[in-house]
Amino acid sequence: MPTDYQATAARPAPRNDTTVDVIVLGAGVVGMATAYAAARRGLSVRLVDRAPGPGLGASFANGAQLSYAYTDALASPSLWSKFPRMALGLDRAFRMHWSADPDFLRWGLTFLRNTGHARFSENTLAVLKLALESRAAMQALLQRHRIDFDHAPAGKMHLYGDAETLAGAAAIVAIKRSHGAVQEVLSPRQAIDLEPALIHAPGLAGVVYSPQEEVGDPHRFCLGLLAVLQTDYALRTDFGFAVADLALGAEGVAVETRDHHRLQARHLVVCAGIESMALARRIGIRAPLVPMKGYSFTAPPGSHAPAISITDTRRKIVFCRLGDRMRVAGLAELGNGSIAPDPARSRLLVAMARESLPDAARYDLIDSTWAGLRPMTPDSVPIIRRARPGVVLNMGHGMLGWTLAMGAGERAIRLLLEE
Ligand SMILES: Cc1cc2nc3c(=O)[nH]c(=O)nc-3n(C[C@H](O)[C@H](O)[C@H](O)COP(=O)(O)OP(=O)(O)OC[C@H]3O[C@@H](n4cnc5c(N)ncnc54)[C@H](O)[C@@H]3O)c2cc1C
């Protein structure tokens, strides 16, 4: 897959004959959902992306989880006990790329300030609220339009290997249940009765089961939603155009592409994933984002492939049945902004998956491996806010961008219409 989109072959210059209501900058899951939220309200929309098509950034081959109940913030009280191992590089699944960049340091300090009990609960519940809005928005979309993306109500199990971490997880479940999450704690026996593939999971102390979680292929979703938007809503697209600058004026907003085309609109929503921070800075906005690189691979199902999505919390790996394939995702490299996959890290993910569920996938027949950058805020709460007149930011969806995209799109367009 091309990642150097500047090398994309010559394409026609974008037309600038009319001023549209909204430019959506970025065609990942968040941008696609935002474009839909605008178009279904009758606004004219122009979608601009440097890539040759939608969903080719962090949204391409992620863990595929629509994780509406598991919204736990990354900065948590339990992090302190794990932090020394993580910081010293002793946690295989986690790597820290230290940097002296003031933005990185500021992000780190804010992250640490969010690890207290009160902030953790507040952040987890704020994301849960958005996740539940997202589920409703996804249901409404799919009632109106048929989109094939291996969408399934698979349910999800989080596996815990010791009584202490299970008890910590159970306490968070209790808080989230009183705010609408459907989750329960199961014994290993109860979990194996529901998901026989767990018979091969080593050292299981208990499971958090979220029966209403769903799965779906985010890239196929982007392609399907693009087709709907083009046929039913007359969306205009400008793929292959990298935006270099944003400008504000009395007439609205403008984006300037690297090859000096200027596109005008009454409103702009910035949904450019990890690049959103640099773009927001062009109009004087500092918004804290740090990349957290992750990996995935896709393979045929093995002899004991789970039907329910499985997260191994010790190894921080997710297993997901996507139609007739298994998607396995994991690893976290905080501060690593390089999109290039490191073959050693890809191999590590496969090795850890084998340890976790040895027969979940045909590890000898892997179709594809991939790496992507999760756009992380320090509190795990996405930034959806009006930044300047006519400009809304929709960024920083972190580990849960696929889950949160539909609700985030709705919120962003509601903000824009309130102006
Ligand atoms: C390994 C891994 C596993 C994950 N698993 C899950 C999961 O199971 N469930 C879940 O909910 N989330 C998951 N995520 C997180 C999720 O993938 C992201 O949060 C989400 O994809 C972010 O979407 P986005 O639209 O904001 O960004 P992107 O998908 O990166 O889209 C941004 C778009 O903006 C475009 N762009 C950027 N800069 C410019 C520019 N200057 N000009 C023009 N276009 C530009 C890019 O080309 C891109 O298309 C995972 C992430 C990773 C890496």
The ligand as a Tripos MOL2 file, in Angstrom:
@<TRIPOS>MOLECULE
LIG
   53    58     1     0     0
SMALL
NO_CHARGES

@<TRIPOS>ATOM
      1 C1         -3.0580   -1.4130   15.6520 C.3       1 LIG1
      2 C2         -4.2870   -0.5880   15.8650 C.ar      1 LIG1
      3 C3         -5.4570   -1.2270   16.3140 C.ar      1 LIG1
      4 C4         -6.6120   -0.4850   16.5450 C.ar      1 LIG1
      5 N1         -7.7670   -1.1340   16.8950 N.ar      1 LIG1
      6 C5         -8.9180   -0.4410   17.0630 C.ar      1 LIG1
      7 C6        -10.1260   -1.1230   17.3790 C.ar      1 LIG1
      8 O1        -10.1750   -2.3450   17.4340 O.2       1 LIG1
      9 N2        -11.2350   -0.3720   17.5800 N.ar      1 LIG1
     10 C7        -11.2240    0.9870   17.5170 C.ar      1 LIG1
     11 O2        -12.2580    1.6040   17.7600 O.2       1 LIG1
     12 N3        -10.1070    1.6610   17.1580 N.ar      1 LIG1
     13 C8         -8.9480    0.9790   16.9490 C.ar      1 LIG1
     14 N4         -7.7900    1.6320   16.6190 N.ar      1 LIG1
     15 C9         -7.7910    3.1040   16.5640 C.3       1 LIG1
     16 C10        -8.3560    3.6120   15.2600 C.3       1 LIG1
     17 O3         -7.8440    2.8760   14.1850 O.3       1 LIG1
     18 C11        -8.0300    5.1060   15.0950 C.3       1 LIG1
     19 O4         -8.3950    5.8120   16.2590 O.3       1 LIG1
     20 C12        -8.8280    5.6860   13.9200 C.3       1 LIG1
     21 O5         -8.5540    4.9540   12.7510 O.3       1 LIG1
     22 C13        -8.5110    7.1470   13.7070 C.3       1 LIG1
     23 O6         -9.2960    7.5490   12.6160 O.3       1 LIG1
     24 P1         -9.0840    8.9480   11.9090 P.3       1 LIG1
     25 O7        -10.1010    9.0290   10.8330 O.co2     1 LIG1
     26 O8         -9.0570   10.0170   12.9560 O.co2     1 LIG1
     27 O9         -7.6020    8.8860   11.3500 O.3       1 LIG1
     28 P2         -7.0510    8.2180    9.9850 P.3       1 LIG1
     29 O10        -7.7340    6.9520    9.6970 O.co2     1 LIG1
     30 O11        -5.5760    8.2070   10.1100 O.co2     1 LIG1
     31 O12        -7.5080    9.2470    8.8780 O.3       1 LIG1
     32 C14        -6.8940   10.5060    8.7180 C.3       1 LIG1
     33 C15        -6.9150   10.8180    7.2520 C.3       1 LIG1
     34 O13        -6.4250   12.1460    7.0850 O.3       1 LIG1
     35 C16        -5.6200   12.1670    5.9240 C.3       1 LIG1
     36 N5         -4.6800   13.2870    6.0500 N.ar      1 LIG1
     37 C17        -3.7730   13.4980    7.0300 C.ar      1 LIG1
     38 N6         -3.0890   14.6400    6.8050 N.ar      1 LIG1
     39 C18        -3.5620   15.1590    5.6450 C.ar      1 LIG1
     40 C19        -3.2490   16.3170    4.8890 C.ar      1 LIG1
     41 N7         -2.3050   17.1870    5.2780 N.pl3     1 LIG1
     42 N8         -3.9390   16.5310    3.7470 N.ar      1 LIG1
     43 C20        -4.8990   15.6740    3.3330 C.ar      1 LIG1
     44 N9         -5.2250   14.5570    4.0100 N.ar      1 LIG1
     45 C21        -4.5800   14.3030    5.1610 C.ar      1 LIG1
     46 C22        -4.9240   10.8190    5.9090 C.3       1 LIG1
     47 O14        -4.4950   10.4690    4.6180 O.3       1 LIG1
     48 C23        -6.0190    9.9040    6.4350 C.3       1 LIG1
     49 O15        -6.7870    9.3230    5.3990 O.3       1 LIG1
     50 C24        -6.6100    0.9220   16.3610 C.ar      1 LIG1
     51 C25        -5.4620    1.5490   15.8810 C.ar      1 LIG1
     52 C26        -4.3160    0.8060   15.6260 C.ar      1 LIG1
     53 C27        -3.0800    1.4960   15.0880 C.3       1 LIG1
@<TRIPOS>BOND
     1     1     2 1
     2     2     3 ar
     3     2    52 ar
     4     3     4 ar
     5     4     5 ar
     6     4    50 ar
     7     5     6 ar
     8     6     7 ar
     9     6    13 1
    10     7     8 2
    11     7     9 ar
    12     9    10 ar
    13    10    11 2
    14    10    12 ar
    15    12    13 ar
    16    13    14 ar
    17    14    15 1
    18    14    50 ar
    19    15    16 1
    20    16    17 1
    21    16    18 1
    22    18    19 1
    23    18    20 1
    24    20    21 1
    25    20    22 1
    26    22    23 1
    27    23    24 1
    28    24    25 2
    29    24    26 1
    30    24    27 1
    31    27    28 1
    32    28    29 2
    33    28    30 1
    34    28    31 1
    35    31    32 1
    36    32    33 1
    37    33    34 1
    38    33    48 1
    39    34    35 1
    40    35    36 1
    41    35    46 1
    42    36    37 ar
    43    36    45 ar
    44    37    38 ar
    45    38    39 ar
    46    39    40 ar
    47    39    45 ar
    48    40    41 1
    49    40    42 ar
    50    42    43 ar
    51    43    44 ar
    52    44    45 ar
    53    46    47 1
    54    46    48 1
    55    48    49 1
    56    50    51 ar
    57    51    52 ar
    58    52    53 1
@<TRIPOS>SUBSTRUCTURE
     1 LIG1         1 GROUP 0 **** ****
